[in-house]
């Protein structure tokens, strides 16, 4: 199975495209079921929801795809998650500091993102990024990489805030198919 997550709306965004995108995503790709989860914009509840989802599974996922929104124009696939969190969540909880003192300062996706981008062959619309920010996108990505312990690939994809969801779904379905075939 594939895990696909998005976040609920927050801050300046009247809607969060990652939530709409996740809810409308297909139920399976290449006969692999997709488990979808909308995460709250909360330091505590986002990781609790994610952990509960992992604990409810009977096996490791084949892939975890985490999504979030940003105000740019390209789809960004994040290379790193950083062990630092800063910001005010929807529960009015402010966080600043390390995510987990027992972990390294950054973690890297196990996927070779440059090769993935070359297979996608749309470098003008999809790019690799090394900085997912220090807010909840980075936070959940760091935890997902930590909890996965290298047993399955985990990626974080930042979705542009103003984009055609149908085209976005086609692009992500293509990315997932490429991951399984390379």
LUMBADREN-603697 format. One record per residue: x, y, z of N, C-alpha, C, O in turn. Coordinates in Angstrom, 3 decimals. Example, Ala and Ser with C-alpha at 12.3 -4.5 7.8 and 13.67 -1.06 7.14 Angstrom:
BEGIN
      n.x      n.y      n.z     ca.x     ca.y     ca.z      c.x      c.y      c.z      o.x      o.y      o.z
   13.190   -5.690    7.800   12.300   -4.500    7.800   13.200   -3.300    7.800   14.236   -3.319    8.465
   12.850   -2.250    7.080   13.670   -1.060    7.140   12.900    0.030    7.870   13.409    1.138    8.039
END
This chain:
BEGIN
      n.x      n.y      n.z     ca.x     ca.y     ca.z      c.x      c.y      c.z      o.x      o.y      o.z
    0.826   -1.172    0.000    0.000    0.000    0.000    0.879    1.247    0.000    2.055    1.211    0.359
    0.269    2.334   -0.411    0.910    3.640   -0.435    0.175    4.516    0.573   -1.055    4.517    0.616
    0.916    5.251    1.372    0.309    6.246    2.257    0.440    7.595    1.568    1.513    7.955    1.084
   -0.659    8.336    1.528   -0.684    9.686    0.968   -1.299   10.611    2.007   -2.415   10.378    2.469
   -0.567   11.667    2.375   -1.099   12.620    3.343   -1.149   14.022    2.771   -0.405   14.369    1.853
   -2.034   14.811    3.329   -2.129   16.240    3.070   -2.424   16.914    4.398   -2.619   16.243    5.411
   -2.457   18.222    4.393   -2.758   18.988    5.601   -4.066   19.751    5.435   -4.455   20.119    4.327
   -4.737   19.981    6.569   -5.924   20.829    6.570   -5.505   22.279    6.323   -4.314   22.590    6.316
   -6.472   23.153    6.124   -6.152   24.564    5.834   -5.534   25.236    7.051   -5.713   24.804    8.189
   -4.800   26.310    6.770   -4.116   27.041    7.836   -3.786   28.447    7.379   -3.797   28.735    6.183
   -3.501   29.299    8.301   -2.937   30.619    8.114   -3.576   31.400    6.969   -4.784   31.639    6.971
   -2.770   31.790    6.004   -3.221   32.658    4.919   -3.994   31.926    3.823   -4.619   32.566    2.977
   -3.960   30.613    3.832   -4.591   29.838    2.778   -6.051   29.561    3.139   -6.334   28.967    4.180
   -6.982   29.996    2.269   -8.407   29.743    2.526   -8.734   28.260    2.339   -9.695   27.747    2.912
   -7.931   27.592    1.541   -8.008   26.132    1.432   -6.580   25.625    1.279   -5.685   26.366    0.870
   -6.383   24.388    1.605   -5.063   23.797    1.450   -5.154   22.799    0.299   -5.840   21.782    0.401
   -4.468   23.095   -0.777   -4.540   22.244   -1.960   -4.110   20.814   -1.639   -4.573   19.875   -2.287
   -3.232   20.634   -0.649   -2.806   19.269   -0.310   -3.969   18.459    0.266   -4.021   17.243    0.083
   -4.898   19.117    0.957   -6.086   18.423    1.475   -7.021   18.032    0.325   -7.444   16.880    0.225
   -7.336   18.994   -0.536   -8.217   18.720   -1.689   -7.608   17.653   -2.582   -8.299   16.741   -3.037
   -6.326   17.770   -2.829   -5.601   16.840   -3.671   -5.660   15.425   -3.095   -5.977   14.475   -3.810
   -5.359   15.286   -1.813   -5.343   13.974   -1.162   -6.723   13.340   -1.186   -6.858   12.157   -1.499
   -7.748   14.115   -0.859   -9.109   13.570   -0.838   -9.559   13.090   -2.210  -10.288   12.103   -2.310
   -9.135   13.773   -3.269   -9.606   13.427   -4.613   -8.681   12.463   -5.356   -8.947   12.110   -6.505
   -7.601   12.037   -4.708   -6.631   11.155   -5.356   -7.247    9.775   -5.578   -8.127    9.371   -4.817
   -6.802    9.035   -6.614   -7.340    7.687   -6.859   -7.174    6.771   -5.641   -6.315    7.005   -4.791
   -7.995    5.744   -5.571   -7.954    4.782   -4.465   -6.797    3.786   -4.607   -6.402    3.141   -3.636
   -6.257    3.666   -5.828   -5.133    2.753   -6.053   -4.370    3.187   -7.304   -4.882    3.908   -8.161
   -3.127    2.719   -7.370   -2.283    2.900   -8.556   -1.645    1.554   -8.827   -1.041    0.957   -7.936
   -1.777    1.076  -10.052   -1.227   -0.229  -10.446   -1.637   -1.313   -9.442   -0.818   -2.135   -9.029
   -2.899   -1.299   -9.062   -3.489   -2.256   -8.106   -2.880   -2.174   -6.705   -3.054   -3.090   -5.901
   -2.185   -1.109   -6.414   -1.649   -0.891   -5.064   -2.588    0.089   -4.363   -2.741    1.224   -4.814
   -3.219   -0.338   -3.261   -4.155    0.558   -2.574   -3.456    1.772   -1.970   -2.296    1.712   -1.562
   -4.197    2.870   -1.928   -3.689    4.112   -1.365   -4.477    4.422   -0.100   -5.704    4.520   -0.122
   -3.757    4.573    0.993   -4.357    4.969    2.268   -4.143    6.471    2.398   -3.006    6.941    2.421
   -5.239    7.225    2.483   -5.166    8.686    2.515   -5.444    9.200    3.925   -6.292    8.668    4.642
   -4.718   10.235    4.302   -4.899   10.822    5.631   -4.686   12.329    5.555   -3.679   12.797    5.023
   -5.642   13.084    6.090   -5.487   14.532    6.221   -4.985   14.794    7.635   -5.619   14.405    8.616
   -3.855   15.448    7.721   -3.239   15.722    9.011   -3.628   17.107    9.513   -3.736   18.048    8.727
   -3.837   17.233   10.817   -4.136   18.551   11.372   -2.886   19.431   11.375   -1.764   18.928   11.432
   -3.086   20.731   11.314   -1.976   21.675   11.376   -1.706   21.938   12.857   -2.019   22.995   13.404
   -1.109   20.921   13.474   -0.847   20.918   14.912    0.428   20.130   15.164    0.584   19.014   14.667
    1.331   20.705   15.928    2.593   20.023   16.225    2.335   18.654   16.847    2.894   17.651   16.404
    1.501   18.614   17.859    1.264   17.365   18.594    0.361   16.417   17.811    0.687   15.242   17.642
   -0.766   16.926   17.338   -1.757   16.051   16.700   -1.324   15.512   15.348   -1.739   14.417   14.969
   -0.497   16.253   14.606   -0.074   15.749   13.293    0.756   14.476   13.453    0.528   13.493   12.749
    1.705   14.493   14.368    2.540   13.303   14.538    1.758   12.175   15.197    1.974   11.009   14.867
    0.859   12.492   16.118    0.030   11.441   16.724   -0.847   10.762   15.671   -0.967    9.537   15.650
   -1.456   11.566   14.802   -2.282   11.003   13.721   -1.452   10.140   12.788   -1.889    9.066   12.377
   -0.255   10.606   12.452    0.613    9.846   11.550    1.059    8.537   12.208    1.016    7.479   11.581
    1.481    8.611   13.456    1.890    7.385   14.177    0.738    6.393   14.274    0.928    5.197   14.053
   -0.455    6.884   14.604   -1.629    5.997   14.694   -1.908    5.325   13.353   -2.271    4.150   13.309
   -1.741    6.060   12.273   -1.931    5.482   10.945   -0.929    4.352   10.717   -1.310    3.266   10.280
    0.342    4.599   11.008    1.359    3.555   10.838    1.056    2.329   11.704    1.197    1.194   11.249
    0.645    2.560   12.937    0.347    1.445   13.858   -0.858    0.628   13.399   -0.954   -0.558   13.711
   -1.770    1.247   12.665   -2.971    0.539   12.209   -2.688   -0.385   11.022   -3.520   -1.226   10.684
   -1.538   -0.237   10.395   -1.201   -1.045    9.221   -0.681   -2.411    9.639   -0.038   -2.552   10.679
   -0.962   -3.397    8.833   -0.487   -4.756    9.120    0.883   -5.027    8.509    1.512   -6.040    8.812
    1.340   -4.129    7.658    2.633   -4.290    6.997    3.201   -2.915    6.700    2.500   -1.907    6.792
    4.492   -2.881    6.340    5.089   -1.617    5.939    4.450   -1.139    4.636    4.097   -1.954    3.783
    4.304    0.153    4.481    3.849    0.656    3.181    4.956    0.475    2.145    6.131    0.357    2.492
    4.570    0.454    0.882    5.570    0.402   -0.191    6.186    1.783   -0.409    7.310    1.914   -0.894
    5.415    2.812   -0.036    5.839    4.194   -0.254    4.993    5.100    0.625    3.805    4.853    0.829
    5.621    6.160    1.148    4.887    7.219    1.848    5.108    8.507    1.068    6.244    8.914    0.822
    4.001    9.144    0.680    4.039   10.416   -0.029    3.317   11.441    0.842    2.099   11.382    1.014
    4.079   12.366    1.380    3.543   13.435    2.204    3.419   14.673    1.327    4.320   14.960    0.538
    2.325   15.408    1.450    2.174   16.614    0.643    1.803   17.804    1.510    1.182   17.668    2.565
    2.198   18.958    1.038    1.862   20.220    1.688    1.805   21.303    0.631    2.156   21.069   -0.525
    1.369   22.472    1.018    1.199   23.580    0.085    2.294   24.624    0.312    2.808   24.787    1.418
    2.630   25.321   -0.767    3.508   26.484   -0.656    3.098   27.465   -1.743    2.329   27.108   -2.636
    3.592   28.682   -1.684    3.092   29.730   -2.570    3.823   29.835   -3.904    3.602   30.799   -4.636
    4.676   28.887   -4.244    5.413   28.932   -5.509    4.613   28.407   -6.685    3.407   28.187   -6.578
    5.293   28.205   -7.816    4.628   27.790   -9.052    4.971   26.370   -9.487    4.228   25.776  -10.268
    6.078   25.810   -9.001    6.505   24.469   -9.388    6.135   23.448   -8.323    5.924   23.797   -7.162
    6.058   22.188   -8.726    5.983   21.091   -7.766    7.401   20.880   -7.253    8.336   20.763   -8.044
    7.567   20.830   -5.934    8.885   20.636   -5.341    8.923   19.302   -4.610    8.085   19.035   -3.749
    9.889   18.472   -4.950   10.116   17.228   -4.220   11.284   17.507   -3.276   12.383   17.853   -3.710
   11.027   17.352   -1.989   12.006   17.738   -0.976   13.053   16.643   -0.758   12.718   15.480   -0.532
   14.304   17.032   -0.831   15.435   16.119   -0.641   15.675   15.844    0.838   15.913   14.702    1.230
   15.614   16.897    1.665   15.958   16.786    3.081   14.792   17.176    3.982   13.893   17.923    3.596
   14.844   16.645    5.185   14.049   17.136    6.308   15.058   17.582    7.356   16.044   16.888    7.608
   14.820   18.718    7.958   15.749   19.297    8.917   15.217   19.134   10.336   14.012   19.229   10.571
   16.108   18.893   11.264   15.754   18.668   12.661   15.543   20.006   13.377   16.209   20.309   14.367
   14.616   20.785   12.860   14.314   22.089   13.428   12.871   22.443   13.095   12.412   22.234   11.971
   12.167   22.975   14.071   10.771   23.346   13.867   10.522   24.733   14.452   10.955   25.052   15.560
    9.809   25.547   13.668    9.502   26.909   14.101    8.105   27.268   13.611    7.785   27.039   12.445
    7.280   27.819   14.470    6.016   28.370   14.027    4.873   28.147   14.988    4.976   27.400   15.961
    3.774   28.825   14.681    2.535   28.763   15.450    1.546   27.896   14.689    1.248   28.174   13.527
    1.031   26.846   15.328    0.095   25.950   14.648   -1.352   26.421   14.829   -1.595   27.452   15.456
   -2.299   25.677   14.286   -3.713   26.041   14.387   -4.255   25.951   15.804   -5.332   26.478   16.085
   -3.533   25.296   16.696   -3.947   25.179   18.103   -3.322   26.269   18.972   -3.406   26.220   20.199
   -2.695   27.253   18.326   -1.993   28.344   19.006   -0.807   27.869   19.843   -0.453   28.497   20.841
   -0.204   26.771   19.435    1.010   26.271   20.085    2.210   26.725   19.253    2.285   26.459   18.053
    3.126   27.400   19.897    4.330   27.862   19.212    5.463   26.886   19.499    5.641   26.436   20.631
    6.213   26.572   18.473    7.342   25.648   18.622    8.563   26.309   18.000    8.499   26.884   16.913
    9.673   26.210   18.716   10.959   26.639   18.166   12.027   25.747   18.778   12.125   25.632   20.000
   12.819   25.123   17.935   13.900   24.281   18.425   14.006   22.982   17.663   13.374   22.790   16.625
   14.822   22.094   18.204   15.040   20.801   17.568   13.784   19.939   17.667   13.022   20.042   18.627
   13.581   19.096   16.674   12.458   18.160   16.676   12.760   16.999   17.602   11.918   16.597   18.406
   13.981   16.454   17.485   14.376   15.314   18.313   15.886   15.392   18.528   16.664   15.218   17.590
   16.287   15.653   19.755   17.713   15.824   20.066   18.539   14.557   19.820   19.757   14.637   19.659
   17.895   13.408   19.792   18.613   12.140   19.588   18.859   11.838   18.109   19.492   10.834   17.783
   18.376   12.676   17.233   18.483   12.446   15.785   19.484   13.426   15.164   19.791   14.460   15.757
   19.996   13.098   13.963   20.912   14.023   13.272   20.201   15.314   12.859   18.975   15.404   12.916
   20.992   16.315   12.440   20.434   17.617   12.084   19.591   17.574   10.809   18.685   18.391   10.645
   19.874   16.644    9.913   19.034   16.509    8.724   18.931   15.042    8.343   19.802   14.228    8.650
   17.846   14.739    7.671   17.622   13.396    7.133   17.330   13.552    5.651   16.783   14.563    5.210
   17.708   12.523    4.888   17.577   12.592    3.435   16.658   11.483    2.944   16.681   10.366    3.460
   15.855   11.804    1.947   15.026   10.785    1.314   15.923    9.690    0.755   17.014    9.972    0.260
   15.472    8.451    0.833   16.265    7.329    0.301   16.180    7.244   -1.221   16.940    6.504   -1.844
   15.270    7.987   -1.813   15.129    7.979   -3.274   16.147    8.928   -3.900   16.448    9.984   -3.344
   16.666    8.548   -5.049   17.552    9.430   -5.799   16.669   10.389   -6.590   16.182   10.054   -7.670
   16.474   11.556   -6.051   15.503   12.496   -6.618   15.941   13.065   -7.968   15.093   13.358   -8.811
   17.235   13.223   -8.185   17.689   13.723   -9.482   17.355   12.722  -10.597   16.911   13.109  -11.678
   17.573   11.443  -10.318   17.214   10.418  -11.311   15.702   10.406  -11.510   15.220   10.305  -12.638
   14.960   10.510  -10.419   13.500   10.555  -10.515   13.051   11.713  -11.400   12.202   11.528  -12.273
   13.608   12.896  -11.189   13.258   14.068  -12.001   13.627   13.835  -13.465   12.877   14.225  -14.359
   14.776   13.202  -13.718   15.175   12.964  -15.111   14.200   12.005  -15.807   13.947   12.148  -17.003
   13.655   11.036  -15.074   12.654   10.132  -15.654   11.320   10.841  -15.885   10.623   10.570  -16.863
   10.983   11.731  -14.994    9.725   12.472  -15.138    9.786   13.341  -16.380    8.791   13.516  -17.083
   10.986   13.892  -16.644   11.226   14.662  -17.856   10.390   15.936  -17.929   10.020   16.376  -19.018
   10.093   16.525  -16.784    9.407   17.816  -16.751   10.149   18.744  -15.793    9.557   19.253  -14.841
   11.438   18.967  -16.038   12.222   19.746  -15.076   11.730   21.178  -14.901   12.042   21.818  -13.896
   10.969   21.687  -15.858   10.487   23.059  -15.722    9.289   23.154  -14.790    9.001   24.231  -14.269
    8.583   22.046  -14.567    7.397   22.063  -13.717    7.605   21.350  -12.397    6.844   21.557  -11.451
    8.634   20.508  -12.321    8.916   19.744  -11.105   10.401   19.888  -10.806   11.242   19.675  -11.679
   10.717   20.250   -9.570   12.117   20.441   -9.174   12.401   19.752   -7.850   11.491   19.432   -7.085
   13.676   19.535   -7.601   14.125   19.039   -6.307   14.462   20.260   -5.456   15.096   21.205   -5.926
   14.032   20.224   -4.209   14.311   21.295   -3.258   15.064   20.710   -2.069   14.873   19.547   -1.713
   15.911   21.517   -1.467   16.652   21.073   -0.281   16.160   21.741    0.995   16.746   21.553    2.061
   15.091   22.519    0.892   14.621   23.230    2.075   13.094   23.260    2.136   12.459   24.085    1.479
   12.506   22.358    2.927   11.051   22.329    3.060   10.523   23.326    4.086    9.361   23.239    4.484
   11.349   24.263    4.518   10.960   25.211    5.555   11.159   24.577    6.929   11.728   23.492    7.050
   10.688   25.262    7.947   10.801   24.741    9.310    9.437   24.562    9.954    9.338   24.374   11.166
    8.385   24.620    9.146    7.029   24.510    9.689    6.592   23.042    9.663    7.443   22.153    9.638
    5.319   22.779    9.668    4.797   21.420    9.822    5.143   20.489    8.668    5.231   19.279    8.877
    5.340   21.001    7.472    5.752   20.134    6.357    7.082   19.465    6.689    7.224   18.247    6.583
    8.040   20.273    7.086    9.343   19.746    7.479    9.221   18.833    8.693    9.852   17.778    8.754
    8.407   19.245    9.654    8.227   18.501   10.904    7.724   17.076   10.640    8.293   16.110   11.148
    6.663   16.951    9.849    6.096   15.621    9.593    7.044   14.811    8.702    7.136   13.592    8.850
    7.736   15.466    7.793    8.703   14.776    6.933    9.837   14.202    7.788   10.234   13.051    7.605
   10.351   15.001    8.712   11.425   14.528    9.582   10.961   13.310   10.380   11.672   12.308   10.459
    9.758   13.401   10.975    9.245   12.277   11.759    8.986   11.053   10.893    9.281    9.932   11.307
    8.437   11.251    9.689    8.149   10.114    8.807    9.436    9.395    8.417    9.467    8.165    8.384
   10.501   10.146    8.120   11.787    9.523    7.809   12.342    8.791    9.035   12.890    7.696    8.910
   12.201    9.388   10.205   12.681    8.753   11.443   11.924    7.474   11.749   12.530    6.450   12.065
   10.604    7.528   11.657    9.783    6.359   11.978    9.928    5.247   10.941    9.812    4.066   11.270
   10.183    5.627    9.686   10.354    4.629    8.630   11.647    3.851    8.749   11.737    2.719    8.275
   12.655    4.448    9.379   13.945    3.789    9.618   14.524    3.131    8.367   15.222    2.122    8.467
   14.240    3.694    7.187   14.782    3.145    5.949   14.087    1.894    5.450   14.547    1.294    4.479
   12.994    1.478    6.078   12.279    0.266    5.660   11.427    0.466    4.405   11.012   -0.510    3.779
   11.167    1.701    4.040   10.377    2.026    2.848   10.698    3.479    2.476   11.102    4.265    3.333
   10.519    3.830    1.206   10.815    5.207    0.807    9.743    6.186    1.301    8.550    5.886    1.337
   10.228    7.359    1.675    9.367    8.452    2.116    9.773    9.688    1.320   10.957   10.016    1.233
    8.786   10.371    0.740    9.073   11.639    0.066    8.068   12.684    0.522    6.946   12.367    0.919
    8.494   13.921    0.456    7.595   15.043    0.717    7.528   15.872   -0.549    8.551   16.214   -1.142
    6.296   16.195   -0.960    6.089   16.986   -2.168    5.319   18.243   -1.804    4.210   18.182   -1.274
    5.936   19.394   -2.102    5.250   20.671   -1.923    4.472   20.987   -3.192    5.024   20.995   -4.292
    3.193   21.244   -3.021    2.303   21.545   -4.141    2.094   23.050   -4.230    1.896   23.709   -3.209
    2.136   23.603   -5.449    1.876   25.034   -5.593    0.437   25.360   -5.180   -0.479   24.578   -5.433
    0.249   26.505   -4.553   -1.075   26.852   -4.023   -2.111   27.091   -5.115   -3.301   26.867   -4.892
   -1.686   27.538   -6.277   -2.659   27.748   -7.357   -2.264   26.868   -8.543   -1.381   27.206   -9.331
   -2.945   25.740   -8.639   -2.621   24.780   -9.690   -3.877   23.985  -10.031   -4.790   23.869   -9.213
   -3.917   23.451  -11.216   -5.014   22.599  -11.645   -4.871   21.237  -10.973   -3.887   20.533  -11.201
   -5.847   20.861  -10.144   -5.745   19.610   -9.376   -5.702   18.400  -10.302   -4.979   17.445  -10.018
   -6.444   18.411  -11.386   -6.443   17.265  -12.302   -5.051   17.036  -12.880   -4.582   15.899  -12.940
   -4.393   18.103  -13.302   -3.030   17.995  -13.846   -2.052   17.567  -12.745   -1.150   16.763  -12.975
   -2.249   18.110  -11.572   -1.412   17.748  -10.436   -1.526   16.260  -10.124   -0.517   15.606   -9.861
   -2.739   15.719  -10.148   -2.939   14.284   -9.896   -2.233   13.452  -10.951   -1.590   12.455  -10.625
   -2.345   13.851  -12.218   -1.650   13.120  -13.297   -0.145   13.100  -13.041    0.505   12.064  -13.180
    0.401   14.262  -12.664    1.840   14.342  -12.393    2.241   13.435  -11.237    3.255   12.743  -11.321
    1.456   13.428  -10.155    1.836   12.606   -9.006    1.629   11.125   -9.280    2.430   10.307   -8.829
    0.593   10.762   -9.994    0.416    9.352  -10.390    1.626    8.914  -11.208    2.147    7.816  -11.012
    2.069    9.766  -12.117    3.247    9.465  -12.929    4.496    9.309  -12.058    5.286    8.389  -12.266
    4.674   10.198  -11.092    5.827   10.115  -10.192    5.810    8.789   -9.439    6.839    8.119   -9.342
    4.658    8.406   -8.908    4.551    7.150   -8.142    4.838    5.946   -9.035    5.538    5.024   -8.618
    4.310    5.945  -10.246    4.591    4.837  -11.176    6.080    4.752  -11.485    6.634    3.654  -11.552
    6.734    5.893  -11.675    8.169    5.898  -11.950    8.939    5.355  -10.767    9.884    4.588  -10.948
    8.554    5.738   -9.548    9.239    5.236   -8.344    9.170    3.706   -8.309   10.161    3.050   -7.988
    8.013    3.139   -8.634    7.870    1.682   -8.576    8.567    0.969   -9.724    8.851   -0.225   -9.622
    8.846    1.670  -10.810    9.433    1.018  -11.968   10.919    1.278  -12.166   11.506    0.733  -13.100
   11.556    2.098  -11.315   12.997    2.310  -11.521   13.825    1.702  -10.439   15.052    1.797  -10.473
END
